[in-house]
Amino acid sequence: MESPCILVCTIDDRTGYCFGCGRTRQEIGAWTLYTDTERHSIMQALPARLETVERKPRRETRRSRMARERNGA
């Protein structure tokens, strides 16, 4: 089954779209229940959605926190 997930899985509070794939929480949760046609339709909308999200999640990621701690900041 095709999926746009890139394992970012953080939702933009402003738009409601995932920073990584552009889907909503509802779409992510129901992804396996959609037909191929429904998934394809959603995937066609994702590039435009991703243009509307902020480029970085607002919360600190584990990777950035570890880098900050490693650098003594």
PDB file of N, H, CA, C and O in Angstrom:
ATOM      1  N   MET A   1       0.851  -1.182   0.000  1.00  0.00           N
ATOM      2  CA  MET A   1       0.000   0.000   0.000  1.00  0.00           C
ATOM      3  C   MET A   1       0.893   1.240   0.000  1.00  0.00           C
ATOM      4  O   MET A   1       1.787   1.372   0.835  1.00  0.00           O
ATOM      5  N   GLU A   2       0.647   2.116  -0.916  1.00  0.00           N
ATOM      6  H   GLU A   2      -0.080   2.008  -1.594  1.00  0.00           H
ATOM      7  CA  GLU A   2       1.428   3.346  -1.025  1.00  0.00           C
ATOM      8  C   GLU A   2       1.072   4.301   0.114  1.00  0.00           C
ATOM      9  O   GLU A   2      -0.093   4.444   0.483  1.00  0.00           O
ATOM     10  N   SER A   3       2.096   4.950   0.659  1.00  0.00           N
ATOM     11  H   SER A   3       3.043   4.834   0.359  1.00  0.00           H
ATOM     12  CA  SER A   3       1.891   5.919   1.732  1.00  0.00           C
ATOM     13  C   SER A   3       2.888   7.062   1.559  1.00  0.00           C
ATOM     14  O   SER A   3       4.033   6.836   1.168  1.00  0.00           O
ATOM     15  N   PRO A   4       2.453   8.292   1.849  1.00  0.00           N
ATOM     16  CA  PRO A   4       3.358   9.434   1.747  1.00  0.00           C
ATOM     17  C   PRO A   4       4.180   9.664   3.018  1.00  0.00           C
ATOM     18  O   PRO A   4       4.955  10.618   3.086  1.00  0.00           O
ATOM     19  N   CYS A   5       4.020   8.809   4.015  1.00  0.00           N
ATOM     20  H   CYS A   5       3.390   8.034   3.960  1.00  0.00           H
ATOM     21  CA  CYS A   5       4.669   9.001   5.309  1.00  0.00           C
ATOM     22  C   CYS A   5       6.197   9.008   5.167  1.00  0.00           C
ATOM     23  O   CYS A   5       6.779   8.151   4.501  1.00  0.00           O
ATOM     24  N   ILE A   6       6.836  10.007   5.817  1.00  0.00           N
ATOM     25  H   ILE A   6       6.363  10.703   6.357  1.00  0.00           H
ATOM     26  CA  ILE A   6       8.301  10.051   5.859  1.00  0.00           C
ATOM     27  C   ILE A   6       8.789  10.029   7.311  1.00  0.00           C
ATOM     28  O   ILE A   6       9.922  10.415   7.596  1.00  0.00           O
ATOM     29  N   LEU A   7       7.929   9.578   8.219  1.00  0.00           N
ATOM     30  H   LEU A   7       7.008   9.264   7.988  1.00  0.00           H
ATOM     31  CA  LEU A   7       8.246   9.395   9.639  1.00  0.00           C
ATOM     32  C   LEU A   7       8.577  10.688  10.371  1.00  0.00           C
ATOM     33  O   LEU A   7       9.382  10.679  11.302  1.00  0.00           O
ATOM     34  N   VAL A   8       7.975  11.788   9.971  1.00  0.00           N
ATOM     35  H   VAL A   8       7.320  11.795   9.215  1.00  0.00           H
ATOM     36  CA  VAL A   8       8.103  13.040  10.712  1.00  0.00           C
ATOM     37  C   VAL A   8       6.982  13.114  11.748  1.00  0.00           C
ATOM     38  O   VAL A   8       7.242  13.372  12.923  1.00  0.00           O
ATOM     39  N   CYS A   9       5.759  12.895  11.330  1.00  0.00           N
ATOM     40  H   CYS A   9       5.547  12.686  10.375  1.00  0.00           H
ATOM     41  CA  CYS A   9       4.608  12.713  12.218  1.00  0.00           C
ATOM     42  C   CYS A   9       4.431  13.785  13.278  1.00  0.00           C
ATOM     43  O   CYS A   9       4.250  13.476  14.456  1.00  0.00           O
ATOM     44  N   THR A  10       4.480  15.031  12.866  1.00  0.00           N
ATOM     45  H   THR A  10       4.627  15.282  11.909  1.00  0.00           H
ATOM     46  CA  THR A  10       4.196  16.162  13.734  1.00  0.00           C
ATOM     47  C   THR A  10       3.220  17.065  12.985  1.00  0.00           C
ATOM     48  O   THR A  10       3.438  17.405  11.822  1.00  0.00           O
ATOM     49  N   ILE A  11       2.142  17.449  13.668  1.00  0.00           N
ATOM     50  H   ILE A  11       1.965  17.173  14.612  1.00  0.00           H
ATOM     51  CA  ILE A  11       1.078  18.224  13.033  1.00  0.00           C
ATOM     52  C   ILE A  11       1.295  19.720  13.240  1.00  0.00           C
ATOM     53  O   ILE A  11       1.567  20.167  14.354  1.00  0.00           O
ATOM     54  N   ASP A  12       1.175  20.483  12.170  1.00  0.00           N
ATOM     55  H   ASP A  12       0.954  20.120  11.265  1.00  0.00           H
ATOM     56  CA  ASP A  12       1.246  21.945  12.217  1.00  0.00           C
ATOM     57  C   ASP A  12      -0.049  22.448  12.847  1.00  0.00           C
ATOM     58  O   ASP A  12      -1.131  22.214  12.309  1.00  0.00           O
ATOM     59  N   ASP A  13       0.053  23.137  13.984  1.00  0.00           N
ATOM     60  H   ASP A  13       0.933  23.327  14.421  1.00  0.00           H
ATOM     61  CA  ASP A  13      -1.144  23.630  14.676  1.00  0.00           C
ATOM     62  C   ASP A  13      -1.937  24.618  13.837  1.00  0.00           C
ATOM     63  O   ASP A  13      -3.160  24.696  13.955  1.00  0.00           O
ATOM     64  N   ARG A  14      -1.259  25.358  13.005  1.00  0.00           N
ATOM     65  H   ARG A  14      -0.266  25.295  12.909  1.00  0.00           H
ATOM     66  CA  ARG A  14      -1.930  26.392  12.208  1.00  0.00           C
ATOM     67  C   ARG A  14      -2.790  25.791  11.095  1.00  0.00           C
ATOM     68  O   ARG A  14      -3.919  26.231  10.879  1.00  0.00           O
ATOM     69  N   THR A  15      -2.262  24.793  10.392  1.00  0.00           N
ATOM     70  H   THR A  15      -1.345  24.435  10.568  1.00  0.00           H
ATOM     71  CA  THR A  15      -2.990  24.240   9.243  1.00  0.00           C
ATOM     72  C   THR A  15      -3.674  22.910   9.535  1.00  0.00           C
ATOM     73  O   THR A  15      -4.651  22.559   8.874  1.00  0.00           O
ATOM     74  N   GLY A  16      -3.171  22.166  10.518  1.00  0.00           N
ATOM     75  H   GLY A  16      -2.377  22.451  11.055  1.00  0.00           H
ATOM     76  CA  GLY A  16      -3.697  20.834  10.795  1.00  0.00           C
ATOM     77  C   GLY A  16      -3.085  19.755   9.934  1.00  0.00           C
ATOM     78  O   GLY A  16      -3.538  18.611   9.967  1.00  0.00           O
ATOM     79  N   TYR A  17      -2.058  20.094   9.157  1.00  0.00           N
ATOM     80  H   TYR A  17      -1.690  21.024   9.130  1.00  0.00           H
ATOM     81  CA  TYR A  17      -1.389  19.137   8.282  1.00  0.00           C
ATOM     82  C   TYR A  17      -0.080  18.670   8.914  1.00  0.00           C
ATOM     83  O   TYR A  17       0.579  19.419   9.635  1.00  0.00           O
ATOM     84  N   CYS A  18       0.283  17.423   8.631  1.00  0.00           N
ATOM     85  H   CYS A  18      -0.253  16.815   8.045  1.00  0.00           H
ATOM     86  CA  CYS A  18       1.557  16.878   9.090  1.00  0.00           C
ATOM     87  C   CYS A  18       2.700  17.592   8.370  1.00  0.00           C
ATOM     88  O   CYS A  18       2.636  17.818   7.161  1.00  0.00           O
ATOM     89  N   PHE A  19       3.753  17.947   9.124  1.00  0.00           N
ATOM     90  H   PHE A  19       3.805  17.764  10.106  1.00  0.00           H
ATOM     91  CA  PHE A  19       4.920  18.606   8.527  1.00  0.00           C
ATOM     92  C   PHE A  19       5.607  17.714   7.499  1.00  0.00           C
ATOM     93  O   PHE A  19       6.187  18.209   6.532  1.00  0.00           O
ATOM     94  N   GLY A  20       5.543  16.415   7.703  1.00  0.00           N
ATOM     95  H   GLY A  20       5.071  16.013   8.488  1.00  0.00           H
ATOM     96  CA  GLY A  20       6.250  15.489   6.823  1.00  0.00           C
ATOM     97  C   GLY A  20       5.504  15.123   5.570  1.00  0.00           C
ATOM     98  O   GLY A  20       6.065  15.163   4.475  1.00  0.00           O
ATOM     99  N   CYS A  21       4.219  14.758   5.717  1.00  0.00           N
ATOM    100  H   CYS A  21       3.763  14.725   6.606  1.00  0.00           H
ATOM    101  CA  CYS A  21       3.489  14.228   4.554  1.00  0.00           C
ATOM    102  C   CYS A  21       2.342  15.115   4.078  1.00  0.00           C
ATOM    103  O   CYS A  21       1.911  14.996   2.931  1.00  0.00           O
ATOM    104  N   GLY A  22       1.843  15.999   4.936  1.00  0.00           N
ATOM    105  H   GLY A  22       2.193  16.096   5.867  1.00  0.00           H
ATOM    106  CA  GLY A  22       0.759  16.885   4.524  1.00  0.00           C
ATOM    107  C   GLY A  22      -0.639  16.372   4.824  1.00  0.00           C
ATOM    108  O   GLY A  22      -1.622  17.058   4.541  1.00  0.00           O
ATOM    109  N   ARG A  23      -0.744  15.166   5.398  1.00  0.00           N
ATOM    110  H   ARG A  23       0.055  14.609   5.628  1.00  0.00           H
ATOM    111  CA  ARG A  23      -2.074  14.633   5.714  1.00  0.00           C
ATOM    112  C   ARG A  23      -2.577  15.183   7.043  1.00  0.00           C
ATOM    113  O   ARG A  23      -1.797  15.654   7.871  1.00  0.00           O
ATOM    114  N   THR A  24      -3.894  15.116   7.233  1.00  0.00           N
ATOM    115  H   THR A  24      -4.528  14.733   6.560  1.00  0.00           H
ATOM    116  CA  THR A  24      -4.486  15.487   8.513  1.00  0.00           C
ATOM    117  C   THR A  24      -4.415  14.293   9.465  1.00  0.00           C
ATOM    118  O   THR A  24      -4.129  13.171   9.047  1.00  0.00           O
ATOM    119  N   ARG A  25      -4.677  14.545  10.742  1.00  0.00           N
ATOM    120  H   ARG A  25      -4.909  15.456  11.081  1.00  0.00           H
ATOM    121  CA  ARG A  25      -4.719  13.439  11.712  1.00  0.00           C
ATOM    122  C   ARG A  25      -5.733  12.380  11.292  1.00  0.00           C
ATOM    123  O   ARG A  25      -5.470  11.181  11.379  1.00  0.00           O
ATOM    124  N   GLN A  26      -6.887  12.839  10.839  1.00  0.00           N
ATOM    125  H   GLN A  26      -7.101  13.814  10.768  1.00  0.00           H
ATOM    126  CA  GLN A  26      -7.943  11.916  10.435  1.00  0.00           C
ATOM    127  C   GLN A  26      -7.499  11.061   9.250  1.00  0.00           C
ATOM    128  O   GLN A  26      -7.754   9.857   9.217  1.00  0.00           O
ATOM    129  N   GLU A  27      -6.842  11.679   8.288  1.00  0.00           N
ATOM    130  H   GLU A  27      -6.635  12.657   8.314  1.00  0.00           H
ATOM    131  CA  GLU A  27      -6.370  10.937   7.117  1.00  0.00           C
ATOM    132  C   GLU A  27      -5.292   9.925   7.497  1.00  0.00           C
ATOM    133  O   GLU A  27      -5.271   8.806   6.983  1.00  0.00           O
ATOM    134  N   ILE A  28      -4.411  10.320   8.387  1.00  0.00           N
ATOM    135  H   ILE A  28      -4.428  11.228   8.805  1.00  0.00           H
ATOM    136  CA  ILE A  28      -3.359   9.405   8.833  1.00  0.00           C
ATOM    137  C   ILE A  28      -3.988   8.201   9.534  1.00  0.00           C
ATOM    138  O   ILE A  28      -3.622   7.057   9.264  1.00  0.00           O
ATOM    139  N   GLY A  29      -4.930   8.463  10.426  1.00  0.00           N
ATOM    140  H   GLY A  29      -5.228   9.393  10.645  1.00  0.00           H
ATOM    141  CA  GLY A  29      -5.568   7.399  11.185  1.00  0.00           C
ATOM    142  C   GLY A  29      -6.386   6.442  10.346  1.00  0.00           C
ATOM    143  O   GLY A  29      -6.480   5.257  10.665  1.00  0.00           O
ATOM    144  N   ALA A  30      -6.975   6.944   9.282  1.00  0.00           N
ATOM    145  H   ALA A  30      -6.898   7.907   9.023  1.00  0.00           H
ATOM    146  CA  ALA A  30      -7.866   6.117   8.455  1.00  0.00           C
ATOM    147  C   ALA A  30      -7.204   5.639   7.167  1.00  0.00           C
ATOM    148  O   ALA A  30      -7.871   5.051   6.316  1.00  0.00           O
ATOM    149  N   TRP A  31      -5.909   5.881   7.010  1.00  0.00           N
ATOM    150  H   TRP A  31      -5.367   6.359   7.702  1.00  0.00           H
ATOM    151  CA  TRP A  31      -5.224   5.615   5.751  1.00  0.00           C
ATOM    152  C   TRP A  31      -5.464   4.204   5.231  1.00  0.00           C
ATOM    153  O   TRP A  31      -5.737   4.022   4.044  1.00  0.00           O
ATOM    154  N   THR A  32      -5.367   3.211   6.097  1.00  0.00           N
ATOM    155  H   THR A  32      -5.145   3.359   7.061  1.00  0.00           H
ATOM    156  CA  THR A  32      -5.526   1.819   5.647  1.00  0.00           C
ATOM    157  C   THR A  32      -6.974   1.482   5.311  1.00  0.00           C
ATOM    158  O   THR A  32      -7.240   0.452   4.690  1.00  0.00           O
ATOM    159  N   LEU A  33      -7.902   2.329   5.709  1.00  0.00           N
ATOM    160  H   LEU A  33      -7.686   3.165   6.212  1.00  0.00           H
ATOM    161  CA  LEU A  33      -9.318   2.084   5.424  1.00  0.00           C
ATOM    162  C   LEU A  33      -9.766   2.680   4.092  1.00  0.00           C
ATOM    163  O   LEU A  33     -10.812   2.305   3.562  1.00  0.00           O
ATOM    164  N   TYR A  34      -8.978   3.605   3.553  1.00  0.00           N
ATOM    165  H   TYR A  34      -8.128   3.910   3.983  1.00  0.00           H
ATOM    166  CA  TYR A  34      -9.322   4.246   2.289  1.00  0.00           C
ATOM    167  C   TYR A  34      -9.113   3.295   1.112  1.00  0.00           C
ATOM    168  O   TYR A  34      -8.285   2.385   1.165  1.00  0.00           O
ATOM    169  N   THR A  35      -9.871   3.524   0.070  1.00  0.00           N
ATOM    170  H   THR A  35     -10.543   4.262   0.026  1.00  0.00           H
ATOM    171  CA  THR A  35      -9.653   2.781  -1.168  1.00  0.00           C
ATOM    172  C   THR A  35      -8.418   3.344  -1.867  1.00  0.00           C
ATOM    173  O   THR A  35      -7.942   4.423  -1.513  1.00  0.00           O
ATOM    174  N   ASP A  36      -7.898   2.620  -2.855  1.00  0.00           N
ATOM    175  H   ASP A  36      -8.284   1.743  -3.142  1.00  0.00           H
ATOM    176  CA  ASP A  36      -6.760   3.122  -3.629  1.00  0.00           C
ATOM    177  C   ASP A  36      -7.097   4.466  -4.266  1.00  0.00           C
ATOM    178  O   ASP A  36      -6.251   5.358  -4.322  1.00  0.00           O
ATOM    179  N   THR A  37      -8.316   4.610  -4.740  1.00  0.00           N
ATOM    180  H   THR A  37      -9.004   3.885  -4.695  1.00  0.00           H
ATOM    181  CA  THR A  37      -8.749   5.857  -5.375  1.00  0.00           C
ATOM    182  C   THR A  37      -8.755   7.001  -4.369  1.00  0.00           C
ATOM    183  O   THR A  37      -8.314   8.104  -4.690  1.00  0.00           O
ATOM    184  N   GLU A  38      -9.247   6.757  -3.160  1.00  0.00           N
ATOM    185  H   GLU A  38      -9.606   5.861  -2.899  1.00  0.00           H
ATOM    186  CA  GLU A  38      -9.267   7.804  -2.136  1.00  0.00           C
ATOM    187  C   GLU A  38      -7.852   8.200  -1.730  1.00  0.00           C
ATOM    188  O   GLU A  38      -7.557   9.386  -1.584  1.00  0.00           O
ATOM    189  N   ARG A  39      -6.978   7.217  -1.547  1.00  0.00           N
ATOM    190  H   ARG A  39      -7.217   6.254  -1.665  1.00  0.00           H
ATOM    191  CA  ARG A  39      -5.587   7.531  -1.188  1.00  0.00           C
ATOM    192  C   ARG A  39      -4.910   8.331  -2.303  1.00  0.00           C
ATOM    193  O   ARG A  39      -4.186   9.290  -2.037  1.00  0.00           O
ATOM    194  N   HIS A  40      -5.150   7.929  -3.547  1.00  0.00           N
ATOM    195  H   HIS A  40      -5.738   7.149  -3.763  1.00  0.00           H
ATOM    196  CA  HIS A  40      -4.556   8.645  -4.678  1.00  0.00           C
ATOM    197  C   HIS A  40      -5.041  10.101  -4.712  1.00  0.00           C
ATOM    198  O   HIS A  40      -4.254  11.014  -4.962  1.00  0.00           O
ATOM    199  N   SER A  41      -6.309  10.306  -4.467  1.00  0.00           N
ATOM    200  H   SER A  41      -6.948   9.564  -4.264  1.00  0.00           H
ATOM    201  CA  SER A  41      -6.874  11.656  -4.469  1.00  0.00           C
ATOM    202  C   SER A  41      -6.228  12.522  -3.382  1.00  0.00           C
ATOM    203  O   SER A  41      -5.881  13.678  -3.623  1.00  0.00           O
ATOM    204  N   ILE A  42      -6.074  11.956  -2.200  1.00  0.00           N
ATOM    205  H   ILE A  42      -6.356  11.017  -2.005  1.00  0.00           H
ATOM    206  CA  ILE A  42      -5.435  12.695  -1.104  1.00  0.00           C
ATOM    207  C   ILE A  42      -3.985  13.004  -1.465  1.00  0.00           C
ATOM    208  O   ILE A  42      -3.511  14.119  -1.248  1.00  0.00           O
ATOM    209  N   MET A  43      -3.288  12.021  -2.012  1.00  0.00           N
ATOM    210  H   MET A  43      -3.673  11.115  -2.187  1.00  0.00           H
ATOM    211  CA  MET A  43      -1.879  12.223  -2.348  1.00  0.00           C
ATOM    212  C   MET A  43      -1.681  13.307  -3.402  1.00  0.00           C
ATOM    213  O   MET A  43      -0.654  13.986  -3.413  1.00  0.00           O
ATOM    214  N   GLN A  44      -2.653  13.466  -4.280  1.00  0.00           N
ATOM    215  H   GLN A  44      -3.487  12.914  -4.271  1.00  0.00           H
ATOM    216  CA  GLN A  44      -2.567  14.533  -5.283  1.00  0.00           C
ATOM    217  C   GLN A  44      -2.618  15.915  -4.630  1.00  0.00           C
ATOM    218  O   GLN A  44      -2.045  16.866  -5.161  1.00  0.00           O
ATOM    219  N   ALA A  45      -3.295  16.038  -3.491  1.00  0.00           N
ATOM    220  H   ALA A  45      -3.761  15.265  -3.060  1.00  0.00           H
ATOM    221  CA  ALA A  45      -3.441  17.323  -2.799  1.00  0.00           C
ATOM    222  C   ALA A  45      -2.254  17.652  -1.895  1.00  0.00           C
ATOM    223  O   ALA A  45      -2.102  18.800  -1.477  1.00  0.00           O
ATOM    224  N   LEU A  46      -1.421  16.679  -1.591  1.00  0.00           N
ATOM    225  H   LEU A  46      -1.544  15.747  -1.931  1.00  0.00           H
ATOM    226  CA  LEU A  46      -0.369  16.880  -0.591  1.00  0.00           C
ATOM    227  C   LEU A  46       0.686  17.930  -0.962  1.00  0.00           C
ATOM    228  O   LEU A  46       1.055  18.718  -0.091  1.00  0.00           O
ATOM    229  N   PRO A  47       1.187  17.989  -2.184  1.00  0.00           N
ATOM    230  CA  PRO A  47       2.191  19.025  -2.483  1.00  0.00           C
ATOM    231  C   PRO A  47       1.680  20.445  -2.199  1.00  0.00           C
ATOM    232  O   PRO A  47       2.417  21.267  -1.654  1.00  0.00           O
ATOM    233  N   ALA A  48       0.459  20.728  -2.554  1.00  0.00           N
ATOM    234  H   ALA A  48      -0.140  20.060  -2.996  1.00  0.00           H
ATOM    235  CA  ALA A  48      -0.096  22.058  -2.296  1.00  0.00           C
ATOM    236  C   ALA A  48      -0.263  22.298  -0.799  1.00  0.00           C
ATOM    237  O   ALA A  48      -0.026  23.405  -0.314  1.00  0.00           O
ATOM    238  N   ARG A  49      -0.665  21.278  -0.079  1.00  0.00           N
ATOM    239  H   ARG A  49      -0.858  20.380  -0.472  1.00  0.00           H
ATOM    240  CA  ARG A  49      -0.811  21.409   1.381  1.00  0.00           C
ATOM    241  C   ARG A  49       0.535  21.702   2.028  1.00  0.00           C
ATOM    242  O   ARG A  49       0.635  22.563   2.902  1.00  0.00           O
ATOM    243  N   LEU A  50       1.564  20.988   1.600  1.00  0.00           N
ATOM    244  H   LEU A  50       1.483  20.288   0.890  1.00  0.00           H
ATOM    245  CA  LEU A  50       2.882  21.172   2.208  1.00  0.00           C
ATOM    246  C   LEU A  50       3.431  22.579   1.992  1.00  0.00           C
ATOM    247  O   LEU A  50       4.267  23.047   2.765  1.00  0.00           O
ATOM    248  N   GLU A  51       2.969  23.241   0.956  1.00  0.00           N
ATOM    249  H   GLU A  51       2.291  22.860   0.328  1.00  0.00           H
ATOM    250  CA  GLU A  51       3.375  24.633   0.725  1.00  0.00           C
ATOM    251  C   GLU A  51       2.809  25.564   1.792  1.00  0.00           C
ATOM    252  O   GLU A  51       3.328  26.663   1.985  1.00  0.00           O
ATOM    253  N   THR A  52       1.755  25.144   2.487  1.00  0.00           N
ATOM    254  H   THR A  52       1.333  24.251   2.331  1.00  0.00           H
ATOM    255  CA  THR A  52       1.100  26.012   3.465  1.00  0.00           C
ATOM    256  C   THR A  52       1.573  25.790   4.896  1.00  0.00           C
ATOM    257  O   THR A  52       1.245  26.588   5.775  1.00  0.00           O
ATOM    258  N   VAL A  53       2.335  24.726   5.154  1.00  0.00           N
ATOM    259  H   VAL A  53       2.601  24.078   4.441  1.00  0.00           H
ATOM    260  CA  VAL A  53       2.803  24.477   6.526  1.00  0.00           C
ATOM    261  C   VAL A  53       4.114  25.193   6.761  1.00  0.00           C
ATOM    262  O   VAL A  53       4.865  25.472   5.827  1.00  0.00           O
ATOM    263  N   GLU A  54       4.376  25.484   8.017  1.00  0.00           N
ATOM    264  H   GLU A  54       3.765  25.257   8.776  1.00  0.00           H
ATOM    265  CA  GLU A  54       5.663  26.065   8.373  1.00  0.00           C
ATOM    266  C   GLU A  54       6.727  25.022   8.080  1.00  0.00           C
ATOM    267  O   GLU A  54       6.446  23.825   8.141  1.00  0.00           O
ATOM    268  N   ARG A  55       7.885  25.429   7.777  1.00  0.00           N
ATOM    269  H   ARG A  55       8.114  26.401   7.728  1.00  0.00           H
ATOM    270  CA  ARG A  55       8.941  24.494   7.388  1.00  0.00           C
ATOM    271  C   ARG A  55       9.468  23.673   8.557  1.00  0.00           C
ATOM    272  O   ARG A  55       9.965  22.566   8.348  1.00  0.00           O
ATOM    273  N   LYS A  56       9.372  24.182   9.780  1.00  0.00           N
ATOM    274  H   LYS A  56       8.968  25.081   9.950  1.00  0.00           H
ATOM    275  CA  LYS A  56       9.893  23.448  10.927  1.00  0.00           C
ATOM    276  C   LYS A  56       8.780  23.233  11.942  1.00  0.00           C
ATOM    277  O   LYS A  56       7.935  24.108  12.127  1.00  0.00           O
ATOM    278  N   PRO A  57       8.772  22.088  12.595  1.00  0.00           N
ATOM    279  CA  PRO A  57       7.826  21.899  13.699  1.00  0.00           C
ATOM    280  C   PRO A  57       8.111  22.919  14.796  1.00  0.00           C
ATOM    281  O   PRO A  57       9.258  23.332  14.971  1.00  0.00           O
ATOM    282  N   ARG A  58       7.095  23.325  15.525  1.00  0.00           N
ATOM    283  H   ARG A  58       6.164  22.990  15.382  1.00  0.00           H
ATOM    284  CA  ARG A  58       7.292  24.295  16.592  1.00  0.00           C
ATOM    285  C   ARG A  58       7.949  23.687  17.815  1.00  0.00           C
ATOM    286  O   ARG A  58       8.601  24.384  18.592  1.00  0.00           O
ATOM    287  N   ARG A  59       7.777  22.384  17.983  1.00  0.00           N
ATOM    288  H   ARG A  59       7.247  21.817  17.352  1.00  0.00           H
ATOM    289  CA  ARG A  59       8.385  21.761  19.152  1.00  0.00           C
ATOM    290  C   ARG A  59       9.799  21.293  18.816  1.00  0.00           C
ATOM    291  O   ARG A  59      10.126  21.020  17.661  1.00  0.00           O
ATOM    292  N   GLU A  60      10.605  21.209  19.832  1.00  0.00           N
ATOM    293  H   GLU A  60      10.339  21.431  20.770  1.00  0.00           H
ATOM    294  CA  GLU A  60      11.970  20.745  19.643  1.00  0.00           C
ATOM    295  C   GLU A  60      11.949  19.235  19.397  1.00  0.00           C
ATOM    296  O   GLU A  60      11.289  18.491  20.122  1.00  0.00           O
ATOM    297  N   THR A  61      12.659  18.800  18.396  1.00  0.00           N
ATOM    298  H   THR A  61      13.195  19.405  17.807  1.00  0.00           H
ATOM    299  CA  THR A  61      12.732  17.376  18.111  1.00  0.00           C
ATOM    300  C   THR A  61      13.801  16.725  18.981  1.00  0.00           C
ATOM    301  O   THR A  61      14.689  17.399  19.502  1.00  0.00           O
ATOM    302  N   ARG A  62      13.705  15.419  19.130  1.00  0.00           N
ATOM    303  H   ARG A  62      12.983  14.871  18.707  1.00  0.00           H
ATOM    304  CA  ARG A  62      14.689  14.684  19.927  1.00  0.00           C
ATOM    305  C   ARG A  62      16.085  14.889  19.357  1.00  0.00           C
ATOM    306  O   ARG A  62      17.045  15.088  20.101  1.00  0.00           O
ATOM    307  N   ARG A  63      16.192  14.839  18.043  1.00  0.00           N
ATOM    308  H   ARG A  63      15.412  14.677  17.438  1.00  0.00           H
ATOM    309  CA  ARG A  63      17.499  15.007  17.396  1.00  0.00           C
ATOM    310  C   ARG A  63      18.099  16.388  17.687  1.00  0.00           C
ATOM    311  O   ARG A  63      19.287  16.491  17.994  1.00  0.00           O
ATOM    312  N   SER A  64      17.297  17.438  17.594  1.00  0.00           N
ATOM    313  H   SER A  64      16.332  17.355  17.344  1.00  0.00           H
ATOM    314  CA  SER A  64      17.825  18.787  17.840  1.00  0.00           C
ATOM    315  C   SER A  64      18.151  18.987  19.314  1.00  0.00           C
ATOM    316  O   SER A  64      19.116  19.678  19.641  1.00  0.00           O
ATOM    317  N   ARG A  65      17.352  18.386  20.221  1.00  0.00           N
ATOM    318  H   ARG A  65      16.569  17.825  19.955  1.00  0.00           H
ATOM    319  CA  ARG A  65      17.640  18.483  21.640  1.00  0.00           C
ATOM    320  C   ARG A  65      18.961  17.797  21.980  1.00  0.00           C
ATOM    321  O   ARG A  65      19.769  18.328  22.741  1.00  0.00           O
ATOM    322  N   MET A  66      19.169  16.613  21.405  1.00  0.00           N
ATOM    323  H   MET A  66      18.512  16.182  20.786  1.00  0.00           H
ATOM    324  CA  MET A  66      20.418  15.884  21.659  1.00  0.00           C
ATOM    325  C   MET A  66      21.620  16.667  21.146  1.00  0.00           C
ATOM    326  O   MET A  66      22.659  16.706  21.804  1.00  0.00           O
ATOM    327  N   ALA A  67      21.489  17.289  19.981  1.00  0.00           N
ATOM    328  H   ALA A  67      20.645  17.258  19.446  1.00  0.00           H
ATOM    329  CA  ALA A  67      22.581  18.096  19.423  1.00  0.00           C
ATOM    330  C   ALA A  67      22.858  19.305  20.307  1.00  0.00           C
ATOM    331  O   ALA A  67      24.016  19.650  20.544  1.00  0.00           O
ATOM    332  N   ARG A  68      21.804  19.948  20.792  1.00  0.00           N
ATOM    333  H   ARG A  68      20.864  19.667  20.599  1.00  0.00           H
ATOM    334  CA  ARG A  68      21.963  21.109  21.683  1.00  0.00           C
ATOM    335  C   ARG A  68      22.662  20.694  22.970  1.00  0.00           C
ATOM    336  O   ARG A  68      23.575  21.377  23.436  1.00  0.00           O
ATOM    337  N   GLU A  69      22.233  19.576  23.543  1.00  0.00           N
ATOM    338  H   GLU A  69      21.492  19.021  23.164  1.00  0.00           H
ATOM    339  CA  GLU A  69      22.849  19.101  24.778  1.00  0.00           C
ATOM    340  C   GLU A  69      24.313  18.693  24.569  1.00  0.00           C
ATOM    341  O   GLU A  69      25.155  18.917  25.439  1.00  0.00           O
ATOM    342  N   ARG A  70      24.602  18.104  23.429  1.00  0.00           N
ATOM    343  H   ARG A  70      23.918  17.922  22.723  1.00  0.00           H
ATOM    344  CA  ARG A  70      25.961  17.688  23.111  1.00  0.00           C
ATOM    345  C   ARG A  70      26.895  18.895  22.987  1.00  0.00           C
ATOM    346  O   ARG A  70      28.071  18.833  23.346  1.00  0.00           O
ATOM    347  N   ASN A  71      26.339  19.993  22.468  1.00  0.00           N
ATOM    348  H   ASN A  71      25.384  20.044  22.176  1.00  0.00           H
ATOM    349  CA  ASN A  71      27.139  21.213  22.277  1.00  0.00           C
ATOM    350  C   ASN A  71      27.171  22.088  23.520  1.00  0.00           C
ATOM    351  O   ASN A  71      27.790  23.152  23.514  1.00  0.00           O
ATOM    352  N   GLY A  72      26.507  21.650  24.588  1.00  0.00           N
ATOM    353  H   GLY A  72      26.004  20.786  24.593  1.00  0.00           H
ATOM    354  CA  GLY A  72      26.539  22.395  25.847  1.00  0.00           C
ATOM    355  C   GLY A  72      25.700  23.660  25.854  1.00  0.00           C
ATOM    356  O   GLY A  72      25.910  24.531  26.698  1.00  0.00           O
ATOM    357  N   ALA A  73      24.771  23.777  24.950  1.00  0.00           N
ATOM    358  H   ALA A  73      24.600  23.069  24.265  1.00  0.00           H
ATOM    359  CA  ALA A  73      23.937  24.989  24.894  1.00  0.00           C
ATOM    360  C   ALA A  73      22.807  24.924  25.888  1.00  0.00           C
ATOM    361  O   ALA A  73      22.008  25.857  25.977  1.00  0.00           O
TER     362      ALA A  73
END
